[in-house]
């Protein structure tokens, strides 16, 4: 979701707009303030520096983007380094 972006399909492609045929509701959740994914992705911190890591944030219950994907840094750290 990009607030006030005005991003939408051109009139020429309107027939491909699924929002016309299907009602669409987007539930926007604020990022957890304790999640430090941004700092981890920039290499400033490691996943174990995060207070949520392996406590309330783990692959089955991801809190941040780093844990969601199988390619995520926290997800990989959890699977391959945390359980050594």
C-alpha positions in Angstrom: 0.0 0.0 0.0 1.4 3.3 -1.1 -0.7 6.1 0.5 -1.7 8.9 -1.9 0.3 7.3 -4.7 -2.5 7.4 -7.3 -1.1 4.2 -8.8 -3.8 2.5 -10.9 -4.3 0.9 -14.3 -4.6 3.0 -17.4 -8.1 3.2 -18.9 -6.9 1.1 -21.8 -6.2 -1.8 -19.4 -9.2 -1.4 -17.2 -10.7 -4.7 -18.3 -7.9 -6.4 -16.5 -8.6 -4.7 -13.2 -9.7 -7.3 -10.7 -11.0 -4.7 -8.3 -13.9 -4.0 -10.6 -15.2 -7.6 -10.4 -14.2 -8.6 -6.9 -14.5 -6.5 -3.8 -11.1 -6.1 -2.3 -10.2 -5.1 1.3 -6.7 -4.6 2.3 -5.9 -5.0 6.0 -3.0 -2.7 6.8 -0.9 -3.6 9.8 1.6 -1.3 11.3 5.1 -2.8 11.6 6.0 -4.0 15.1 8.2 -1.3 16.7 10.5 -3.9 18.2 11.3 -5.6 14.9 14.7 -4.6 13.6 14.5 -6.1 10.1 15.7 -2.8 8.5 18.9 -2.8 10.6 19.5 -6.5 10.0 19.1 -6.0 6.2 21.6 -3.2 6.3 24.1 -5.3 8.2 24.0 -3.1 11.3 22.7 -5.9 13.5 22.2 -9.6 13.5 19.0 -11.5 14.1 20.0 -12.5 17.6 20.2 -8.8 18.4 16.4 -8.6 17.9 14.4 -9.0 21.1 11.6 -10.8 19.1 13.9 -13.4 17.4 13.1 -17.0 18.4 10.8 -15.8 21.1 7.7 -14.4 19.5 9.2 -14.3 16.0 10.0 -17.6 14.3 9.2 -19.2 10.9 5.8 -20.4 11.9 4.9 -17.0 13.5 6.8 -14.3 11.6 6.7 -10.8 12.9 8.8 -9.1 10.3 9.7 -9.4 6.7 13.1 -11.0 7.5 11.4 -14.1 9.0 8.5 -14.4 6.5 10.4 -15.6 3.4 12.5 -18.7 3.1 15.2 -16.4 1.7 14.8 -14.0 4.7 17.9 -13.4 6.8 16.2 -14.1 10.1 14.5 -17.2 8.7 17.8 -18.6 7.6 19.6 -17.7 10.8 16.9 -19.4 12.8 17.0 -22.6 10.7 20.8 -22.9 10.2 22.6 -21.1 13.0 20.3 -20.9 15.9 19.7 -24.6 16.2 23.4 -25.8 15.8 
